[in-house]
Amino acid sequence: MSLLVPERQRLPITAAGYEQLCRRLDTLLTVERRRVSGLLHEARKDGALEDNPTLVDLLDEQEQLEQRIALLEARLAVAEIAPPPPDGHAAIGSVVRVRNTTNGEEFRYELVGPLESDADNGRISIAAPIGRALTGQQRGGRVEVATPGGRVRLEVVDVASVDEREEAT
């Protein structure tokens, strides 16, 4: 039985992001489940639940593991791999270099889907204000974005696909 999700509920994701979620899920389903199961088996030998704080802790850990598995499965169920970015236009899978036109600072953003954003590492969701503003832009494009820190004016310095960036290094 396949899980059908209406198109409007699908969330775009890069192919690399999808693979990463699949690997993480596989690790949880195999390595982590086996580890917790083995620890539970050993802890059960030490007595009943009410006299065994280690067993109680492991049962909590098992519940948290199952919740993480369910969350990843739900994310993968609504994920849809985005097509490669159009040549020269910023989209999911693009690396966009921008310059703040006010202070000249440059930033590098990888545009990704909402399921894989990680702003601390420069992976900006296309659903975030800056990601939304940059989507569709080309080199030389200018955008103004309202951010929590105030309005920011950016100029697109370069747009490349993630694959092009990896080939260049």
C-alpha positions in Angstrom: 0.0 0.0 0.0 1.4 3.4 -0.9 0.9 6.5 0.9 -0.6 9.1 -1.4 -0.1 12.7 -0.4 -2.0 15.5 -2.2 0.3 17.6 -4.5 -0.3 20.8 -2.4 1.0 19.0 0.7 4.3 17.9 -0.9 7.4 19.7 0.2 10.4 20.2 -2.1 13.8 18.8 -1.1 17.1 18.5 -2.9 18.2 15.0 -4.0 21.1 15.2 -1.5 18.8 16.2 1.3 16.4 13.3 0.5 19.3 10.8 0.5 20.6 12.2 3.8 17.1 11.8 5.4 16.9 8.2 4.1 20.4 7.4 5.5 19.4 8.9 8.9 16.2 6.9 8.9 18.0 3.7 7.9 20.6 4.2 10.8 17.7 4.7 13.3 15.8 1.7 12.0 18.8 -0.6 12.1 21.8 0.5 14.2 19.9 2.5 16.9 17.0 0.1 17.2 19.4 -2.8 17.6 21.5 -1.0 20.2 18.5 0.0 22.3 17.0 -3.4 22.0 20.2 -5.0 23.2 20.4 -2.7 26.2 16.7 -3.3 27.0 17.3 -7.1 26.9 20.2 -6.7 29.4 18.3 -4.3 31.7 15.3 -6.6 31.9 17.5 -9.2 33.5 18.1 -6.8 36.4 14.5 -7.0 37.8 11.1 -5.6 37.6 10.3 -2.1 36.1 9.6 -0.5 39.5 13.0 -1.7 40.9 15.0 -0.9 37.7 15.7 2.8 37.0 18.0 1.8 34.1 15.1 -0.1 32.4 12.8 3.0 32.9 15.4 5.2 31.2 15.9 2.8 28.3 12.2 2.6 27.8 12.1 6.4 27.6 15.0 6.3 25.1 13.2 3.7 23.0 10.1 5.9 22.9 12.1 8.9 21.8 13.8 6.8 19.1 10.4 5.6 17.8 9.2 9.3 17.7 12.3 10.3 15.7 11.7 7.4 13.3 8.0 8.4 12.9 9.0 12.0 12.3 11.5 11.1 9.6 9.1 8.7 7.9 6.4 11.5 7.9 8.9 14.0 6.4 10.0 11.5 3.7 6.3 10.8 2.9 5.7 14.4 2.0 9.1 15.1 0.4 9.4 15.6 -3.3 12.8 15.8 -5.0 13.0 19.2 -6.7 14.2 19.3 -10.3 17.7 20.7 -10.9 17.8 24.5 -10.8 17.3 26.2 -14.1 20.5 27.5 -15.6 21.5 30.7 -14.0 18.4 31.1 -11.9 18.3 30.6 -8.2 16.2 27.7 -7.0 16.3 24.7 -4.7 19.8 23.2 -5.2 21.4 26.5 -6.1 24.3 28.1 -4.3 23.8 31.9 -4.3 26.4 34.4 -3.4 25.0 37.8 -2.4 26.4 41.1 -1.3 24.7 43.3 1.2 24.5 46.6 -0.7 24.5 48.6 2.5 27.8 47.3 4.1 29.4 45.3 1.3 29.4 42.0 3.3 29.1 38.9 1.2 27.2 35.7 2.1 26.9 32.3 0.5 23.5 30.6 0.7 22.5 27.1 -0.5 18.8 27.2 -1.3 17.0 24.1 0.1 13.6 22.9 0.9 11.9 23.4 4.3 12.7 19.9 5.4 16.5 20.4 5.2 17.1 24.1 6.1 20.0 24.8 8.5 20.6 28.5 8.6 23.7 28.2 10.8 25.4 26.3 8.0 24.1 28.6 5.2 21.3 26.2 4.0 18.4 28.6 3.6 14.8 27.3 2.9 13.0 28.7 -0.1 10.2 29.3 2.4 12.3 31.7 4.5 12.2 35.4 3.7 15.7 35.5 2.1 15.2 32.2 0.3 11.8 33.3 -1.1 13.3 36.6 -2.3 16.3 34.9 -3.9 14.3 32.2 -5.7 14.2 33.0 -9.4 16.9 35.7 -9.3 19.9 35.7 -11.6 23.4 37.2 -11.3 23.1 41.0 -10.9 19.6 40.8 -9.5 18.7 42.9 -6.5 16.2 42.2 -3.7 15.1 43.8 -0.5 14.1 41.5 2.3 12.4 42.2 5.7 14.3 40.2 8.3 14.1 40.1 12.1 17.1 42.4 12.2 15.5 44.9 9.7 15.3 45.4 6.0 18.3 44.0 4.0 19.2 44.9 0.4 21.1 42.2 -1.4 22.7 42.0 -4.8 23.1 38.5 -6.4 26.8 38.1 -7.2 26.7 34.5 -8.5 24.3 31.6 -8.9 25.5 28.0 -9.4 24.1 24.6 -8.8 25.4 22.6 -5.8 26.9 20.1 -8.3 28.8 22.9 -10.2 30.3 24.1 -6.8 31.3 20.5 -5.9 33.0 20.0 -9.4 34.9 23.3 -9.0 36.5 22.2 -5.6 
